[in-house]
Amino acid sequence: MRMRRITLVAAVLLGVAASVGGLTTSASATIQPAKFAARDDGFGATLLLAEQNARQTIQGDYGPCTNLIIYADGQFSDGTWWADISGECTAFH
């Protein structure tokens, strides 16, 4: 009889621990930062530098960002380049 009571108490404690752990997991899984579409630009002496600067700028302003796409670029009359970028970002600052 004593062994059965110990087993029953252990089972109840395990069930309580599992339900508390489940609540913690589900609560943390539902809290997610908002994502939004962001755009930014970059400039440089070459097109490659302008694109790299655009990537760094969007990450610095709105990051972390994913799905980055250069959607426009061009050259100024002085020979420097510009690039516009967009992405899905989650700002934490």
PDB file of N, CA, C and O in Angstrom:
ATOM      1  N   MET A   1       0.816  -1.189   0.000  1.00  0.00           N
ATOM      2  CA  MET A   1       0.000   0.000   0.000  1.00  0.00           C
ATOM      3  C   MET A   1       0.863   1.258   0.000  1.00  0.00           C
ATOM      4  O   MET A   1       0.563   2.228  -0.696  1.00  0.00           O
ATOM      5  N   ARG A   2       1.933   1.233   0.783  1.00  0.00           N
ATOM      6  CA  ARG A   2       2.810   2.395   0.862  1.00  0.00           C
ATOM      7  C   ARG A   2       3.453   2.695  -0.497  1.00  0.00           C
ATOM      8  O   ARG A   2       3.567   3.859  -0.882  1.00  0.00           O
ATOM      9  N   MET A   3       3.868   1.669  -1.215  1.00  0.00           N
ATOM     10  CA  MET A   3       4.490   1.848  -2.533  1.00  0.00           C
ATOM     11  C   MET A   3       3.498   2.438  -3.524  1.00  0.00           C
ATOM     12  O   MET A   3       3.872   3.259  -4.362  1.00  0.00           O
ATOM     13  N   ARG A   4       2.255   2.035  -3.438  1.00  0.00           N
ATOM     14  CA  ARG A   4       1.236   2.559  -4.341  1.00  0.00           C
ATOM     15  C   ARG A   4       1.012   4.051  -4.078  1.00  0.00           C
ATOM     16  O   ARG A   4       0.833   4.825  -5.018  1.00  0.00           O
ATOM     17  N   ARG A   5       1.021   4.451  -2.814  1.00  0.00           N
ATOM     18  CA  ARG A   5       0.815   5.845  -2.449  1.00  0.00           C
ATOM     19  C   ARG A   5       1.982   6.701  -2.958  1.00  0.00           C
ATOM     20  O   ARG A   5       1.763   7.805  -3.458  1.00  0.00           O
ATOM     21  N   ILE A   6       3.210   6.208  -2.837  1.00  0.00           N
ATOM     22  CA  ILE A   6       4.387   6.939  -3.332  1.00  0.00           C
ATOM     23  C   ILE A   6       4.310   7.090  -4.846  1.00  0.00           C
ATOM     24  O   ILE A   6       4.616   8.153  -5.386  1.00  0.00           O
ATOM     25  N   THR A   7       3.904   6.031  -5.523  1.00  0.00           N
ATOM     26  CA  THR A   7       3.764   6.076  -6.976  1.00  0.00           C
ATOM     27  C   THR A   7       2.697   7.085  -7.396  1.00  0.00           C
ATOM     28  O   THR A   7       2.881   7.823  -8.363  1.00  0.00           O
ATOM     29  N   LEU A   8       1.590   7.114  -6.672  1.00  0.00           N
ATOM     30  CA  LEU A   8       0.508   8.040  -6.965  1.00  0.00           C
ATOM     31  C   LEU A   8       0.963   9.485  -6.755  1.00  0.00           C
ATOM     32  O   LEU A   8       0.673  10.344  -7.587  1.00  0.00           O
ATOM     33  N   VAL A   9       1.670   9.766  -5.658  1.00  0.00           N
ATOM     34  CA  VAL A   9       2.171  11.113  -5.387  1.00  0.00           C
ATOM     35  C   VAL A   9       3.162  11.524  -6.471  1.00  0.00           C
ATOM     36  O   VAL A   9       3.128  12.660  -6.944  1.00  0.00           O
ATOM     37  N   ALA A  10       4.034  10.616  -6.862  1.00  0.00           N
ATOM     38  CA  ALA A  10       5.008  10.918  -7.911  1.00  0.00           C
ATOM     39  C   ALA A  10       4.304  11.226  -9.229  1.00  0.00           C
ATOM     40  O   ALA A  10       4.708  12.141  -9.946  1.00  0.00           O
ATOM     41  N   ALA A  11       3.280  10.489  -9.545  1.00  0.00           N
ATOM     42  CA  ALA A  11       2.536  10.715 -10.786  1.00  0.00           C
ATOM     43  C   ALA A  11       1.841  12.067 -10.759  1.00  0.00           C
ATOM     44  O   ALA A  11       1.822  12.772 -11.768  1.00  0.00           O
ATOM     45  N   VAL A  12       1.271  12.436  -9.625  1.00  0.00           N
ATOM     46  CA  VAL A  12       0.603  13.736  -9.511  1.00  0.00           C
ATOM     47  C   VAL A  12       1.617  14.862  -9.652  1.00  0.00           C
ATOM     48  O   VAL A  12       1.365  15.832 -10.367  1.00  0.00           O
ATOM     49  N   LEU A  13       2.757  14.749  -8.984  1.00  0.00           N
ATOM     50  CA  LEU A  13       3.793  15.773  -9.088  1.00  0.00           C
ATOM     51  C   LEU A  13       4.318  15.904 -10.515  1.00  0.00           C
ATOM     52  O   LEU A  13       4.577  17.009 -10.990  1.00  0.00           O
ATOM     53  N   LEU A  14       4.470  14.780 -11.188  1.00  0.00           N
ATOM     54  CA  LEU A  14       4.919  14.809 -12.581  1.00  0.00           C
ATOM     55  C   LEU A  14       3.886  15.498 -13.461  1.00  0.00           C
ATOM     56  O   LEU A  14       4.242  16.272 -14.350  1.00  0.00           O
ATOM     57  N   GLY A  15       2.604  15.220 -13.218  1.00  0.00           N
ATOM     58  CA  GLY A  15       1.539  15.855 -13.992  1.00  0.00           C
ATOM     59  C   GLY A  15       1.501  17.352 -13.787  1.00  0.00           C
ATOM     60  O   GLY A  15       1.297  18.104 -14.741  1.00  0.00           O
ATOM     61  N   VAL A  16       1.699  17.806 -12.535  1.00  0.00           N
ATOM     62  CA  VAL A  16       1.722  19.243 -12.242  1.00  0.00           C
ATOM     63  C   VAL A  16       2.923  19.892 -12.922  1.00  0.00           C
ATOM     64  O   VAL A  16       2.791  20.956 -13.527  1.00  0.00           O
ATOM     65  N   ALA A  17       4.084  19.267 -12.830  1.00  0.00           N
ATOM     66  CA  ALA A  17       5.278  19.813 -13.466  1.00  0.00           C
ATOM     67  C   ALA A  17       5.107  19.908 -14.978  1.00  0.00           C
ATOM     68  O   ALA A  17       5.525  20.887 -15.596  1.00  0.00           O
ATOM     69  N   ALA A  18       4.493  18.893 -15.567  1.00  0.00           N
ATOM     70  CA  ALA A  18       4.286  18.899 -17.021  1.00  0.00           C
ATOM     71  C   ALA A  18       3.313  19.998 -17.427  1.00  0.00           C
ATOM     72  O   ALA A  18       3.515  20.660 -18.445  1.00  0.00           O
ATOM     73  N   SER A  19       2.257  20.198 -16.636  1.00  0.00           N
ATOM     74  CA  SER A  19       1.288  21.225 -17.012  1.00  0.00           C
ATOM     75  C   SER A  19       1.876  22.618 -16.838  1.00  0.00           C
ATOM     76  O   SER A  19       1.610  23.501 -17.653  1.00  0.00           O
ATOM     77  N   VAL A  20       2.675  22.833 -15.785  1.00  0.00           N
ATOM     78  CA  VAL A  20       3.327  24.132 -15.608  1.00  0.00           C
ATOM     79  C   VAL A  20       4.329  24.370 -16.732  1.00  0.00           C
ATOM     80  O   VAL A  20       4.392  25.469 -17.282  1.00  0.00           O
ATOM     81  N   GLY A  21       5.109  23.356 -17.075  1.00  0.00           N
ATOM     82  CA  GLY A  21       6.057  23.481 -18.181  1.00  0.00           C
ATOM     83  C   GLY A  21       5.346  23.758 -19.484  1.00  0.00           C
ATOM     84  O   GLY A  21       5.834  24.537 -20.302  1.00  0.00           O
ATOM     85  N   GLY A  22       4.196  23.132 -19.693  1.00  0.00           N
ATOM     86  CA  GLY A  22       3.423  23.356 -20.907  1.00  0.00           C
ATOM     87  C   GLY A  22       2.905  24.777 -20.992  1.00  0.00           C
ATOM     88  O   GLY A  22       2.877  25.364 -22.074  1.00  0.00           O
ATOM     89  N   LEU A  23       2.493  25.341 -19.858  1.00  0.00           N
ATOM     90  CA  LEU A  23       2.018  26.715 -19.850  1.00  0.00           C
ATOM     91  C   LEU A  23       3.148  27.682 -20.176  1.00  0.00           C
ATOM     92  O   LEU A  23       2.946  28.655 -20.901  1.00  0.00           O
ATOM     93  N   THR A  24       4.312  27.423 -19.653  1.00  0.00           N
ATOM     94  CA  THR A  24       5.448  28.290 -19.917  1.00  0.00           C
ATOM     95  C   THR A  24       5.815  28.244 -21.394  1.00  0.00           C
ATOM     96  O   THR A  24       6.076  29.281 -22.005  1.00  0.00           O
ATOM     97  N   THR A  25       5.835  27.061 -21.960  1.00  0.00           N
ATOM     98  CA  THR A  25       6.194  26.911 -23.365  1.00  0.00           C
ATOM     99  C   THR A  25       5.172  27.589 -24.272  1.00  0.00           C
ATOM    100  O   THR A  25       5.546  28.299 -25.206  1.00  0.00           O
ATOM    101  N   SER A  26       3.892  27.376 -24.004  1.00  0.00           N
ATOM    102  CA  SER A  26       2.886  27.953 -24.880  1.00  0.00           C
ATOM    103  C   SER A  26       2.840  29.472 -24.747  1.00  0.00           C
ATOM    104  O   SER A  26       2.573  30.168 -25.727  1.00  0.00           O
ATOM    105  N   ALA A  27       3.094  29.992 -23.555  1.00  0.00           N
ATOM    106  CA  ALA A  27       3.080  31.446 -23.379  1.00  0.00           C
ATOM    107  C   ALA A  27       4.240  32.092 -24.129  1.00  0.00           C
ATOM    108  O   ALA A  27       4.061  33.132 -24.763  1.00  0.00           O
ATOM    109  N   SER A  28       5.410  31.496 -24.065  1.00  0.00           N
ATOM    110  CA  SER A  28       6.546  32.084 -24.766  1.00  0.00           C
ATOM    111  C   SER A  28       6.426  31.917 -26.267  1.00  0.00           C
ATOM    112  O   SER A  28       6.974  32.726 -27.015  1.00  0.00           O
ATOM    113  N   ALA A  29       5.735  30.907 -26.726  1.00  0.00           N
ATOM    114  CA  ALA A  29       5.579  30.678 -28.155  1.00  0.00           C
ATOM    115  C   ALA A  29       4.611  31.684 -28.778  1.00  0.00           C
ATOM    116  O   ALA A  29       4.704  31.958 -29.975  1.00  0.00           O
ATOM    117  N   THR A  30       3.690  32.237 -27.997  1.00  0.00           N
ATOM    118  CA  THR A  30       2.712  33.158 -28.562  1.00  0.00           C
ATOM    119  C   THR A  30       3.231  34.591 -28.633  1.00  0.00           C
ATOM    120  O   THR A  30       2.679  35.403 -29.375  1.00  0.00           O
ATOM    121  N   ILE A  31       4.274  34.918 -27.882  1.00  0.00           N
ATOM    122  CA  ILE A  31       4.810  36.272 -27.906  1.00  0.00           C
ATOM    123  C   ILE A  31       5.885  36.354 -28.981  1.00  0.00           C
ATOM    124  O   ILE A  31       6.967  35.785 -28.837  1.00  0.00           O
ATOM    125  N   GLN A  32       5.576  37.068 -30.060  1.00  0.00           N
ATOM    126  CA  GLN A  32       6.521  37.242 -31.153  1.00  0.00           C
ATOM    127  C   GLN A  32       6.545  38.714 -31.543  1.00  0.00           C
ATOM    128  O   GLN A  32       5.505  39.371 -31.584  1.00  0.00           O
ATOM    129  N   PRO A  33       7.727  39.223 -31.825  1.00  0.00           N
ATOM    130  CA  PRO A  33       7.792  40.625 -32.242  1.00  0.00           C
ATOM    131  C   PRO A  33       7.096  40.847 -33.577  1.00  0.00           C
ATOM    132  O   PRO A  33       7.044  39.953 -34.422  1.00  0.00           O
ATOM    133  N   ALA A  34       6.569  42.034 -33.753  1.00  0.00           N
ATOM    134  CA  ALA A  34       5.870  42.370 -34.992  1.00  0.00           C
ATOM    135  C   ALA A  34       6.858  42.500 -36.141  1.00  0.00           C
ATOM    136  O   ALA A  34       7.955  43.033 -35.973  1.00  0.00           O
ATOM    137  N   LYS A  35       6.465  42.012 -37.297  1.00  0.00           N
ATOM    138  CA  LYS A  35       7.283  42.144 -38.504  1.00  0.00           C
ATOM    139  C   LYS A  35       6.615  43.149 -39.428  1.00  0.00           C
ATOM    140  O   LYS A  35       5.390  43.259 -39.471  1.00  0.00           O
ATOM    141  N   PHE A  36       7.437  43.871 -40.158  1.00  0.00           N
ATOM    142  CA  PHE A  36       6.910  44.872 -41.070  1.00  0.00           C
ATOM    143  C   PHE A  36       7.845  45.013 -42.260  1.00  0.00           C
ATOM    144  O   PHE A  36       9.018  44.646 -42.189  1.00  0.00           O
ATOM    145  N   ALA A  37       7.320  45.542 -43.341  1.00  0.00           N
ATOM    146  CA  ALA A  37       8.126  45.789 -44.538  1.00  0.00           C
ATOM    147  C   ALA A  37       8.859  47.115 -44.362  1.00  0.00           C
ATOM    148  O   ALA A  37       8.269  48.114 -43.950  1.00  0.00           O
ATOM    149  N   ALA A  38      10.140  47.109 -44.676  1.00  0.00           N
ATOM    150  CA  ALA A  38      10.950  48.326 -44.545  1.00  0.00           C
ATOM    151  C   ALA A  38      11.720  48.568 -45.838  1.00  0.00           C
ATOM    152  O   ALA A  38      12.011  47.639 -46.592  1.00  0.00           O
ATOM    153  N   ARG A  39      12.039  49.824 -46.072  1.00  0.00           N
ATOM    154  CA  ARG A  39      12.840  50.204 -47.234  1.00  0.00           C
ATOM    155  C   ARG A  39      13.953  51.129 -46.774  1.00  0.00           C
ATOM    156  O   ARG A  39      13.787  51.888 -45.819  1.00  0.00           O
ATOM    157  N   ASP A  40      15.074  51.064 -47.448  1.00  0.00           N
ATOM    158  CA  ASP A  40      16.195  51.949 -47.144  1.00  0.00           C
ATOM    159  C   ASP A  40      17.055  52.079 -48.382  1.00  0.00           C
ATOM    160  O   ASP A  40      16.775  51.455 -49.406  1.00  0.00           O
ATOM    161  N   ASP A  41      18.086  52.873 -48.298  1.00  0.00           N
ATOM    162  CA  ASP A  41      18.957  53.070 -49.462  1.00  0.00           C
ATOM    163  C   ASP A  41      20.413  53.117 -49.034  1.00  0.00           C
ATOM    164  O   ASP A  41      20.737  53.272 -47.857  1.00  0.00           O
ATOM    165  N   GLY A  42      21.277  52.979 -50.027  1.00  0.00           N
ATOM    166  CA  GLY A  42      22.705  53.039 -49.787  1.00  0.00           C
ATOM    167  C   GLY A  42      23.399  53.701 -50.965  1.00  0.00           C
ATOM    168  O   GLY A  42      22.877  53.728 -52.080  1.00  0.00           O
ATOM    169  N   PHE A  43      24.576  54.230 -50.699  1.00  0.00           N
ATOM    170  CA  PHE A  43      25.325  54.951 -51.721  1.00  0.00           C
ATOM    171  C   PHE A  43      26.760  54.469 -51.721  1.00  0.00           C
ATOM    172  O   PHE A  43      27.269  54.039 -50.686  1.00  0.00           O
ATOM    173  N   GLY A  44      27.424  54.536 -52.871  1.00  0.00           N
ATOM    174  CA  GLY A  44      28.818  54.117 -52.940  1.00  0.00           C
ATOM    175  C   GLY A  44      29.467  54.460 -54.259  1.00  0.00           C
ATOM    176  O   GLY A  44      28.804  54.872 -55.212  1.00  0.00           O
ATOM    177  N   ALA A  45      30.787  54.282 -54.300  1.00  0.00           N
ATOM    178  CA  ALA A  45      31.564  54.579 -55.503  1.00  0.00           C
ATOM    179  C   ALA A  45      31.271  53.583 -56.623  1.00  0.00           C
ATOM    180  O   ALA A  45      31.441  53.899 -57.801  1.00  0.00           O
ATOM    181  N   THR A  46      30.826  52.366 -56.250  1.00  0.00           N
ATOM    182  CA  THR A  46      30.441  51.348 -57.235  1.00  0.00           C
ATOM    183  C   THR A  46      29.056  50.832 -56.882  1.00  0.00           C
ATOM    184  O   THR A  46      28.559  51.077 -55.782  1.00  0.00           O
ATOM    185  N   LEU A  47      28.438  50.126 -57.802  1.00  0.00           N
ATOM    186  CA  LEU A  47      27.123  49.544 -57.534  1.00  0.00           C
ATOM    187  C   LEU A  47      27.208  48.537 -56.394  1.00  0.00           C
ATOM    188  O   LEU A  47      26.319  48.486 -55.545  1.00  0.00           O
ATOM    189  N   LEU A  48      28.266  47.741 -56.369  1.00  0.00           N
ATOM    190  CA  LEU A  48      28.430  46.756 -55.301  1.00  0.00           C
ATOM    191  C   LEU A  48      28.507  47.432 -53.931  1.00  0.00           C
ATOM    192  O   LEU A  48      27.883  46.967 -52.977  1.00  0.00           O
ATOM    193  N   LEU A  49      29.261  48.516 -53.827  1.00  0.00           N
ATOM    194  CA  LEU A  49      29.353  49.245 -52.557  1.00  0.00           C
ATOM    195  C   LEU A  49      28.017  49.869 -52.172  1.00  0.00           C
ATOM    196  O   LEU A  49      27.662  49.877 -50.993  1.00  0.00           O
ATOM    197  N   ALA A  50      27.277  50.386 -53.128  1.00  0.00           N
ATOM    198  CA  ALA A  50      25.964  50.970 -52.847  1.00  0.00           C
ATOM    199  C   ALA A  50      25.014  49.899 -52.310  1.00  0.00           C
ATOM    200  O   ALA A  50      24.267  50.152 -51.365  1.00  0.00           O
ATOM    201  N   GLU A  51      25.037  48.705 -52.907  1.00  0.00           N
ATOM    202  CA  GLU A  51      24.182  47.609 -52.433  1.00  0.00           C
ATOM    203  C   GLU A  51      24.593  47.161 -51.035  1.00  0.00           C
ATOM    204  O   GLU A  51      23.734  46.921 -50.186  1.00  0.00           O
ATOM    205  N   GLN A  52      25.907  47.045 -50.783  1.00  0.00           N
ATOM    206  CA  GLN A  52      26.379  46.657 -49.451  1.00  0.00           C
ATOM    207  C   GLN A  52      25.980  47.699 -48.409  1.00  0.00           C
ATOM    208  O   GLN A  52      25.554  47.351 -47.308  1.00  0.00           O
ATOM    209  N   ASN A  53      26.117  48.964 -48.755  1.00  0.00           N
ATOM    210  CA  ASN A  53      25.720  50.025 -47.826  1.00  0.00           C
ATOM    211  C   ASN A  53      24.219  50.009 -47.559  1.00  0.00           C
ATOM    212  O   ASN A  53      23.785  50.273 -46.438  1.00  0.00           O
ATOM    213  N   ALA A  54      23.426  49.701 -48.580  1.00  0.00           N
ATOM    214  CA  ALA A  54      21.980  49.609 -48.397  1.00  0.00           C
ATOM    215  C   ALA A  54      21.641  48.471 -47.429  1.00  0.00           C
ATOM    216  O   ALA A  54      20.786  48.632 -46.558  1.00  0.00           O
ATOM    217  N   ARG A  55      22.308  47.322 -47.578  1.00  0.00           N
ATOM    218  CA  ARG A  55      22.076  46.191 -46.669  1.00  0.00           C
ATOM    219  C   ARG A  55      22.454  46.551 -45.230  1.00  0.00           C
ATOM    220  O   ARG A  55      21.723  46.230 -44.293  1.00  0.00           O
ATOM    221  N   GLN A  56      23.584  47.212 -45.060  1.00  0.00           N
ATOM    222  CA  GLN A  56      24.017  47.606 -43.719  1.00  0.00           C
ATOM    223  C   GLN A  56      23.076  48.650 -43.116  1.00  0.00           C
ATOM    224  O   GLN A  56      22.783  48.608 -41.921  1.00  0.00           O
ATOM    225  N   THR A  57      22.612  49.569 -43.930  1.00  0.00           N
ATOM    226  CA  THR A  57      21.735  50.631 -43.444  1.00  0.00           C
ATOM    227  C   THR A  57      20.399  50.076 -42.972  1.00  0.00           C
ATOM    228  O   THR A  57      19.926  50.443 -41.897  1.00  0.00           O
ATOM    229  N   ILE A  58      19.780  49.192 -43.763  1.00  0.00           N
ATOM    230  CA  ILE A  58      18.481  48.653 -43.369  1.00  0.00           C
ATOM    231  C   ILE A  58      18.606  47.796 -42.101  1.00  0.00           C
ATOM    232  O   ILE A  58      17.722  47.819 -41.244  1.00  0.00           O
ATOM    233  N   GLN A  59      19.704  47.042 -41.986  1.00  0.00           N
ATOM    234  CA  GLN A  59      19.912  46.242 -40.779  1.00  0.00           C
ATOM    235  C   GLN A  59      20.130  47.149 -39.569  1.00  0.00           C
ATOM    236  O   GLN A  59      19.637  46.860 -38.478  1.00  0.00           O
ATOM    237  N   GLY A  60      20.858  48.230 -39.756  1.00  0.00           N
ATOM    238  CA  GLY A  60      21.112  49.163 -38.663  1.00  0.00           C
ATOM    239  C   GLY A  60      19.879  49.950 -38.247  1.00  0.00           C
ATOM    240  O   GLY A  60      19.682  50.215 -37.061  1.00  0.00           O
ATOM    241  N   ASP A  61      19.048  50.326 -39.212  1.00  0.00           N
ATOM    242  CA  ASP A  61      17.859  51.125 -38.913  1.00  0.00           C
ATOM    243  C   ASP A  61      16.689  50.291 -38.410  1.00  0.00           C
ATOM    244  O   ASP A  61      15.975  50.720 -37.503  1.00  0.00           O
ATOM    245  N   TYR A  62      16.479  49.108 -38.981  1.00  0.00           N
ATOM    246  CA  TYR A  62      15.267  48.343 -38.707  1.00  0.00           C
ATOM    247  C   TYR A  62      15.520  46.888 -38.308  1.00  0.00           C
ATOM    248  O   TYR A  62      14.572  46.156 -38.024  1.00  0.00           O
ATOM    249  N   GLY A  63      16.780  46.462 -38.283  1.00  0.00           N
ATOM    250  CA  GLY A  63      17.118  45.055 -38.144  1.00  0.00           C
ATOM    251  C   GLY A  63      16.722  44.426 -36.834  1.00  0.00           C
ATOM    252  O   GLY A  63      16.462  45.111 -35.845  1.00  0.00           O
ATOM    253  N   PRO A  64      16.681  43.116 -36.845  1.00  0.00           N
ATOM    254  CA  PRO A  64      17.118  42.221 -37.909  1.00  0.00           C
ATOM    255  C   PRO A  64      16.091  42.127 -39.047  1.00  0.00           C
ATOM    256  O   PRO A  64      14.882  42.150 -38.820  1.00  0.00           O
ATOM    257  N   CYS A  65      16.603  42.023 -40.256  1.00  0.00           N
ATOM    258  CA  CYS A  65      15.763  41.958 -41.449  1.00  0.00           C
ATOM    259  C   CYS A  65      16.088  40.707 -42.264  1.00  0.00           C
ATOM    260  O   CYS A  65      17.232  40.254 -42.303  1.00  0.00           O
ATOM    261  N   THR A  66      15.070  40.165 -42.906  1.00  0.00           N
ATOM    262  CA  THR A  66      15.233  39.008 -43.782  1.00  0.00           C
ATOM    263  C   THR A  66      14.588  39.311 -45.130  1.00  0.00           C
ATOM    264  O   THR A  66      13.931  40.339 -45.296  1.00  0.00           O
ATOM    265  N   ASN A  67      14.778  38.420 -46.080  1.00  0.00           N
ATOM    266  CA  ASN A  67      14.202  38.549 -47.431  1.00  0.00           C
ATOM    267  C   ASN A  67      14.569  39.897 -48.065  1.00  0.00           C
ATOM    268  O   ASN A  67      13.717  40.579 -48.634  1.00  0.00           O
ATOM    269  N   LEU A  68      15.835  40.263 -47.959  1.00  0.00           N
ATOM    270  CA  LEU A  68      16.287  41.535 -48.519  1.00  0.00           C
ATOM    271  C   LEU A  68      16.351  41.471 -50.044  1.00  0.00           C
ATOM    272  O   LEU A  68      16.869  40.518 -50.624  1.00  0.00           O
ATOM    273  N   ILE A  69      15.812  42.511 -50.672  1.00  0.00           N
ATOM    274  CA  ILE A  69      15.779  42.577 -52.135  1.00  0.00           C
ATOM    275  C   ILE A  69      16.181  43.989 -52.564  1.00  0.00           C
ATOM    276  O   ILE A  69      15.612  44.975 -52.097  1.00  0.00           O
ATOM    277  N   ILE A  70      17.162  44.071 -53.455  1.00  0.00           N
ATOM    278  CA  ILE A  70      17.498  45.351 -54.094  1.00  0.00           C
ATOM    279  C   ILE A  70      16.451  45.553 -55.185  1.00  0.00           C
ATOM    280  O   ILE A  70      16.422  44.804 -56.161  1.00  0.00           O
ATOM    281  N   TYR A  71      15.597  46.554 -55.029  1.00  0.00           N
ATOM    282  CA  TYR A  71      14.517  46.730 -56.003  1.00  0.00           C
ATOM    283  C   TYR A  71      14.770  47.875 -56.974  1.00  0.00           C
ATOM    284  O   TYR A  71      14.030  48.025 -57.946  1.00  0.00           O
ATOM    285  N   ALA A  72      15.791  48.682 -56.736  1.00  0.00           N
ATOM    286  CA  ALA A  72      16.130  49.748 -57.687  1.00  0.00           C
ATOM    287  C   ALA A  72      17.572  50.170 -57.449  1.00  0.00           C
ATOM    288  O   ALA A  72      18.072  50.110 -56.326  1.00  0.00           O
ATOM    289  N   ASP A  73      18.225  50.593 -58.507  1.00  0.00           N
ATOM    290  CA  ASP A  73      19.582  51.131 -58.386  1.00  0.00           C
ATOM    291  C   ASP A  73      19.853  52.036 -59.573  1.00  0.00           C
ATOM    292  O   ASP A  73      19.127  52.027 -60.567  1.00  0.00           O
ATOM    293  N   GLY A  74      20.899  52.806 -59.448  1.00  0.00           N
ATOM    294  CA  GLY A  74      21.241  53.709 -60.538  1.00  0.00           C
ATOM    295  C   GLY A  74      22.530  54.452 -60.255  1.00  0.00           C
ATOM    296  O   GLY A  74      23.150  54.297 -59.203  1.00  0.00           O
ATOM    297  N   GLN A  75      22.913  55.266 -61.231  1.00  0.00           N
ATOM    298  CA  GLN A  75      24.160  56.002 -61.131  1.00  0.00           C
ATOM    299  C   GLN A  75      23.879  57.500 -61.221  1.00  0.00           C
ATOM    300  O   GLN A  75      23.102  57.956 -62.059  1.00  0.00           O
ATOM    301  N   PHE A  76      24.537  58.257 -60.325  1.00  0.00           N
ATOM    302  CA  PHE A  76      24.430  59.713 -60.352  1.00  0.00           C
ATOM    303  C   PHE A  76      25.346  60.275 -61.435  1.00  0.00           C
ATOM    304  O   PHE A  76      26.212  59.570 -61.954  1.00  0.00           O
ATOM    305  N   SER A  77      25.152  61.518 -61.764  1.00  0.00           N
ATOM    306  CA  SER A  77      25.968  62.161 -62.805  1.00  0.00           C
ATOM    307  C   SER A  77      27.439  62.290 -62.396  1.00  0.00           C
ATOM    308  O   SER A  77      28.304  62.424 -63.262  1.00  0.00           O
ATOM    309  N   ASP A  78      27.734  62.252 -61.102  1.00  0.00           N
ATOM    310  CA  ASP A  78      29.128  62.327 -60.655  1.00  0.00           C
ATOM    311  C   ASP A  78      29.832  60.966 -60.670  1.00  0.00           C
ATOM    312  O   ASP A  78      31.006  60.872 -60.312  1.00  0.00           O
ATOM    313  N   GLY A  79      29.122  59.917 -61.082  1.00  0.00           N
ATOM    314  CA  GLY A  79      29.715  58.587 -61.194  1.00  0.00           C
ATOM    315  C   GLY A  79      29.471  57.682 -59.998  1.00  0.00           C
ATOM    316  O   GLY A  79      29.774  56.491 -60.061  1.00  0.00           O
ATOM    317  N   THR A  80      28.929  58.218 -58.909  1.00  0.00           N
ATOM    318  CA  THR A  80      28.619  57.372 -57.753  1.00  0.00           C
ATOM    319  C   THR A  80      27.292  56.654 -57.980  1.00  0.00           C
ATOM    320  O   THR A  80      26.517  57.006 -58.870  1.00  0.00           O
ATOM    321  N   TRP A  81      27.053  55.640 -57.154  1.00  0.00           N
ATOM    322  CA  TRP A  81      25.879  54.793 -57.337  1.00  0.00           C
ATOM    323  C   TRP A  81      24.955  54.866 -56.133  1.00  0.00           C
ATOM    324  O   TRP A  81      25.378  55.222 -55.033  1.00  0.00           O
ATOM    325  N   TRP A  82      23.679  54.523 -56.352  1.00  0.00           N
ATOM    326  CA  TRP A  82      22.695  54.398 -55.291  1.00  0.00           C
ATOM    327  C   TRP A  82      21.963  53.073 -55.467  1.00  0.00           C
ATOM    328  O   TRP A  82      21.863  52.553 -56.578  1.00  0.00           O
ATOM    329  N   ALA A  83      21.453  52.531 -54.359  1.00  0.00           N
ATOM    330  CA  ALA A  83      20.668  51.295 -54.407  1.00  0.00           C
ATOM    331  C   ALA A  83      19.572  51.377 -53.347  1.00  0.00           C
ATOM    332  O   ALA A  83      19.831  51.772 -52.211  1.00  0.00           O
ATOM    333  N   ASP A  84      18.355  51.003 -53.720  1.00  0.00           N
ATOM    334  CA  ASP A  84      17.236  50.937 -52.791  1.00  0.00           C
ATOM    335  C   ASP A  84      16.951  49.476 -52.460  1.00  0.00           C
ATOM    336  O   ASP A  84      16.961  48.617 -53.341  1.00  0.00           O
ATOM    337  N   ILE A  85      16.698  49.206 -51.185  1.00  0.00           N
ATOM    338  CA  ILE A  85      16.504  47.844 -50.702  1.00  0.00           C
ATOM    339  C   ILE A  85      15.215  47.763 -49.892  1.00  0.00           C
ATOM    340  O   ILE A  85      14.792  48.742 -49.277  1.00  0.00           O
ATOM    341  N   SER A  86      14.601  46.592 -49.898  1.00  0.00           N
ATOM    342  CA  SER A  86      13.430  46.353 -49.050  1.00  0.00           C
ATOM    343  C   SER A  86      13.596  44.996 -48.379  1.00  0.00           C
ATOM    344  O   SER A  86      14.345  44.141 -48.851  1.00  0.00           O
ATOM    345  N   GLY A  87      12.895  44.816 -47.287  1.00  0.00           N
ATOM    346  CA  GLY A  87      12.966  43.549 -46.570  1.00  0.00           C
ATOM    347  C   GLY A  87      11.920  43.479 -45.480  1.00  0.00           C
ATOM    348  O   GLY A  87      11.231  44.457 -45.188  1.00  0.00           O
ATOM    349  N   GLU A  88      11.815  42.312 -44.887  1.00  0.00           N
ATOM    350  CA  GLU A  88      10.901  42.085 -43.767  1.00  0.00           C
ATOM    351  C   GLU A  88      11.709  42.221 -42.484  1.00  0.00           C
ATOM    352  O   GLU A  88      12.648  41.458 -42.252  1.00  0.00           O
ATOM    353  N   CYS A  89      11.343  43.193 -41.649  1.00  0.00           N
ATOM    354  CA  CYS A  89      12.173  43.535 -40.493  1.00  0.00           C
ATOM    355  C   CYS A  89      11.404  43.412 -39.178  1.00  0.00           C
ATOM    356  O   CYS A  89      10.174  43.397 -39.145  1.00  0.00           O
ATOM    357  N   THR A  90      12.166  43.327 -38.118  1.00  0.00           N
ATOM    358  CA  THR A  90      11.647  43.279 -36.765  1.00  0.00           C
ATOM    359  C   THR A  90      12.498  44.225 -35.930  1.00  0.00           C
ATOM    360  O   THR A  90      13.599  43.858 -35.518  1.00  0.00           O
ATOM    361  N   ALA A  91      12.018  45.416 -35.676  1.00  0.00           N
ATOM    362  CA  ALA A  91      12.807  46.400 -34.929  1.00  0.00           C
ATOM    363  C   ALA A  91      12.697  46.133 -33.436  1.00  0.00           C
ATOM    364  O   ALA A  91      11.598  45.978 -32.903  1.00  0.00           O
ATOM    365  N   PHE A  92      13.841  46.079 -32.764  1.00  0.00           N
ATOM    366  CA  PHE A  92      13.863  45.898 -31.317  1.00  0.00           C
ATOM    367  C   PHE A  92      14.277  47.168 -30.599  1.00  0.00           C
ATOM    368  O   PHE A  92      14.289  47.190 -29.368  1.00  0.00           O
ATOM    369  N   HIS A  93      14.617  48.226 -31.320  1.00  0.00           N
ATOM    370  CA  HIS A  93      15.054  49.465 -30.667  1.00  0.00           C
ATOM    371  C   HIS A  93      14.054  50.571 -30.863  1.00  0.00           C
ATOM    372  O   HIS A  93      14.262  51.684 -30.380  1.00  0.00           O
TER     373      HIS A  93
END
